[in-house]
Amino acid sequence: MRILLSTHLYPAPDDRSMVSDADALREFVADWKRQGHEVTVLHAYLEKEQGLMKAMEFFPRIRYSEGTVDGVPVYRARIRCVKSNARVRRDMMKRAAERFQEEIKPPYDLYLAHFPVICAGLVETIRSGADPVGVLHTVDIQRLTHDLTEMPRGLAGLGFRSERIKRDFERLMPFKGYTFVAPSGCPEAAAHQAPYRQGELKILYAGKLIKRKQPDMLLRSCRALPNDVPWRLTIAGAGEMAGDLHRMVEEWGLADRVSLPGPLSHADALRAMAESDVFSLPSYGETFGISYLEAMSRGAVAVGSVGEGIDGIIVDGENGFLLDARDEKGLTALLTRLWNMDGAEWSRIVENAYSTARRMSGGAMVSTRTSTTGGPSPSSICGNTRP
């Protein structure tokens, strides 16, 4: 199958400004290629001009480049603009599409528009030989909430990164094409051991240190644990809250219980999950949360948030646990319960989680299939940004 993928998020080895989150999307494209599909990537992204750049009217507005990533052709448009409103963004994406059109070689069997609201001008302009299928994320819903006209025209189908995003979209507007839910896949589940909690409850947070992911709430919840619950917390990641977390640990005298190692490589994060009893990411506004699945694949008990992207994949009390994202006391109570849980119950949760992760491995989730409403679609579209 020939697949054309457009996105505003894709790794650029020659550009350090691109966020590392895009590596998840790269993995999905690489899996498609390994399965024998021919994939072409159109990567268009905006950068707001700052300082003197605003006054330099002669400065190029779009810089084009092309190359390959993992043997996959990638055409890029780095768009610089002073304004970033919907009209300007749409116009600039249209200009990028007109240039891309000179490079791609239709027809394609499937055109996937990753983040279609952000890339609306591109989606509406590209002629690939296949009607575009959009894949909506949380950021798309946020934009549509403010302005429904940002929705691109001409989409044959819509995929949603989670059931929550699908529900949010359906509350905003009707859609006449076919729809499907496209969760991420995780690395193949590794061998694990259900025996647990040897001497202390080992809790792991691995993700961006930003407010909506609430690493500070997890720290406070652990601090409030009863004296008879021995615990150790690792908060791995980088972000705006790193300084605050270091200060909290120092002020509360928790240096012997809390580790802040900074960001981990993907391999090191998976290793840390395998060495932990509990993986907790008490975030809100989460598109999906592939790290929960990764932790489940490594034998850790995952704790997610009710009503967020992972809700429905994690079934509370069956293969993990769900709490209200802001229930700090509830998280303390759950961690206490996990420490006191009997071995049979713990093993049941871990085994169910492991089975879920195996069913949702990356290889399985990128395989193509036919939508229940008749349209062609990969069962997982283009990966998820890692938390």
N, C-alpha and C positions, 0 to 999 in steps of 0.2 A: 504494500500500500504506500502511496506517496502522500506524505503528511506535510502541510505547511503550518507552521506555528508562528504567530505574532505575539509579542509580549513587550512590556516596558521593563522587565526584570530578567536579566540573563548575565551570567558571569563573563567578564571581559578581562582576560589575563593581563592585557596591556593598560588597564585603567583601574587604579587603586580606589577610585571614587565609587566603584560599583560595590554594593553590599554583598557580603559573603552568603547571605540568605539564598541568593540565586543558585547556589550549588545544588539545592534540592531539585530544581527544575532541570538542571544539567543532567542529573542522574536519571530522570525519567526519559529524557531524550536519548541518552545513551542506551537505556534499556530497549527503547523502540528500535534503535539501530541494530542492537544485538538480535532482536527478534526478526530482523530481515526487512524492516520498513525503511523507506527512503525519506529522510526528514530534512527540511530546510527551515531555518529560523530567521525571522525578521525581528530585529531588536531596536525599538525606538524609545528613547527616554529623554526626559526634559531636565535641564539644569537652569535654575534661575540665575541670571546675571547679577553680579553684585559690584559695588564700588565703582571703579572707573569703567567697568564693562558697560554699565548702563549708558554712558555718554559716548561710547564708541560705536556709532551707527554703522560704520563700515565693517565691523567685526562679523565674520561669517555666522549666520544664524543656525545652520545645520552642517555638521561635519560628518561625512559618510566614510565608512570603511567596510572592508569585508575580509573574511578569513575563515578558519575552521576551528571548531572546538570538538575534540574527540572524533575527528573525522567528519563532523557535521558542518555544512556550510552555514555561516552566520553573516547576515548583512545588517549593519548597524547604522543608526542615525542618531547622533548625539545633538540634541536640540537645545540651543541656548535662547532664552527669551526673558524679557523683563517682566512681563505679565504672565500669570499662569491661570487665568480664568478659562471657563469652558470653551468659549468661542476661539480664543487664541490657541488653546491646546488642540482643538479640533482642526483648525486651519493648518497648524504646523505638522500635525500627524498626517494630514492629507498630502502635504508637500513631500513628506518622507515616503508615503506610499507611492506617489508618482515616480519617485526615483527607484524604489524597490521594484516597481513593475517592470523596469527595464532589465532587471537582473534575474527575476524568477522565470521559470519555464513551465507554464501551465501545459496540460491540466493536472491538478492534484485531485486525489480521491477524497481528501478531508482537509478542511481549513479550520484550524483551532485558533480562536482569538482569546488569548490569556489576558485577563484584566480588560475586557472589551470597553468598559465605560471610559477608562483613562485613554484608551487607544481608539476612540470612536471614529475619528477621522480616517485613521488607517484602515479600520475594518470596513468602513463604507466605500473605500476607494479601491482597495486591492481586488483584482479580478484573477481568481485562481483556477476557475473552472469548477469550483465546488462552493455551494452556499456556506457562509461562515457559521461556525458553531461557537458561541461565546461561553466562557468559563468565568463565573462570577465569584469574587472574593469579598471579604468584609469591606475593603476600601471602595469597591464598586457600589455596594449598598449604601455606604455613607454618602457618596456623591449623589446617588439617586434620591436619597432622602431629602436633599436640599434642592435638587432640580431634576425632575423626571425627563426633561428634554435631553439630558446627557446620554440617555439610552441610545445606542447605535441602531440604525434602521437596517432591515434586511437579514436579521439573524434567523437561520433555519431551526436552530436548537439552542438550548441553554443548559449548561452544566453548573452545578453548585458545589462548592468545596465541602459543604456539610448540609445536613438537614436544617440546621438553624438558619443558614443563609437562604436556603430555599423558602422557608417560612417567611423570613423577612421580606424577600422579594415579592412573594405572592400577596403580601399585605399592601405593597406599593402599587402594583399594576398587574393587569392580565397579560398573558403571553400565549399566542396561538400555535407556536411551534412545539416540537417535542422537548421534553425535559428529562434530566437524570441527575443523580447525585454522584459526585466524583471525589471520593475520599482519597487521601494519599496512601501509598504503600510504604512499608518500612523495610529495612534490611532483613535478609533471611534470619529467622529466629535462631539464636545460638543455643548450644546445650546449656542447661541451667539446673540448679538444684533447689528444690523447695525448702530444705532446712534453712533456718533463718535466725535472726536476732541472737547472735552469739555475744552475750555480755552487754550489748547496748543496741538501741534502735538507731540504725544508720539511715539518715534522711538526705535526699539529694534534690537540689534545684539546679537545673542546667538550662540557661536561656539568657535572653537580654535582661540587663538590670534596668528595667524601665517601670514606670508607675503602674501601667495597666497589667503587668505581670506580677506585681505585688510581692517581690522577694522580702520586703520589709515586714509584710503581714505574716509570712511564714516564719521569719525570725522571731517576731513577737509571740506567735503561737507556740513555738518551741520553748521560748523562755518561760512561758506560763505552764509548762508541763509539771505535773506533781513531782515531788522530790524522789519518789520511788520509781520513776521512769528514767532510766539512764539513756541518754540520747547524744547523738553527734550529728551535726548538720554541715553539709557542704553546699555552698552557694557558688556555682561556677558560671562565669559570664562576664560581660563588660557592658557598660552603659552609664547613663546619667546618675544612677543611684549608687554607684560603686563607693563614692566617698562617704555618703550617708551611712551605708551599711558598715563600712570600716569603723566609723565613729560610734555607731550603736554597739558594735561588738566590744570596742575598747571601753566605752562608758559603762557597759553592763558587766564587764569582767568575764566575757564569754570566750576569750581567745583559746581556752583549752577545749572548748566544745564546738566552736564554729570555725570552719575553714573557708577562706575566700581566695581560691587559686587563680582567679581571672578566667579568661575564655579558654575552653578546651577544644582541641581538634575533634573531629567527628569520632575518630577511633578511640580517643581518650574518653570522650563522653560516654560511648557505649561501654567501655571498660568500667567507668565509674558507676554506671547503671547496674552492671552485673555484680558489683561489689556492695550495692546498697540494698536495704530492705524496702524502702519507700521512696517513690519519686513523686514530688508534689510541685505543681505549677499552678498556683491559685489565680490564674489570669482571667480577665474579662475581655470581650471584644476579640476573641480568638477565632481565626478562620477555621482551623482544624486542630493543629497541635500534634504533629507527627512524633514529637519527642515522647508523648505518652505511650504511643505504640512501640517505639523503640525500647522504652523502659520495660514494657510488658513482655517484649521479645527476649529480654535479658533476665527475667525472673523477679523483677521488682514489682511491688504493689503500687499501682498508679492512682493518684488522687487528682481528679479534674474538677471542673466547674459545671454546675447545672446550667443547661440552656446554652452552652457554648458549643463549639464545633465538635468536640470529642463526645458530647452527650449523645448516646445512642450506640456509639462504638464501645465506650465504657458503660456497662449496665451496673448501677449501684448495688453493691453487695454480691455481685455475681463474678465479675472479672476485674473489679476495682471499685473505686468509690467516687461519688460526686457530692459536692457541697455548693452552697451558694458562694459565689466568688468573694463576697465580703464577710463571710461568717468566720471571723477570727476565733471566737470561742468554740465554734463547732469544729474547727480544724484541730484545736488543742484536744478536744474531747475525742476526735477520731484517732489521733495519734496515740492517745492513751489507750483507746480500745485496741488498736493494732498491737501495741506492746503486750497487752494482756490476752490476746486472742490465742485460743488453743491451736496446737499444731495441725490438727485435721482441717480446721476451718481455714487456716492460713494456706495450707497446701491446695485446698480446693480453689481459692481465689487465684493463686499463682498459676495453677494448671489451666484454669479457664482463660486467664489472661494470655498465657503462652499460646493456647489454641487460637485465640482471636488474632494474635499477631501473625501466626503462621498463615492463617487464611488471608490476611491482608499484606502479604509480603510484596515487595516492589515488583517482582517478576509477575505475580498474579494480577496486580492492580493495573499494570499498563497494557495488559493484553486487550486487543480490540474485540468488540462484540457489536451486536445490533441492539439499539435501544428498544425498550418495550413498546415505544410508540412509533417505531418504524424507521428512525434515523440512525445512521452510522455514528458510533462514538466509541472512543476508548473508555474502558470502565473506570479509569482514573485519568483526569486530564491535567497533565503538566505539573504535577507535584505541588508541594506546599512550602511557603517560607518557614524556615525553621524558627522556632521560638527562641 
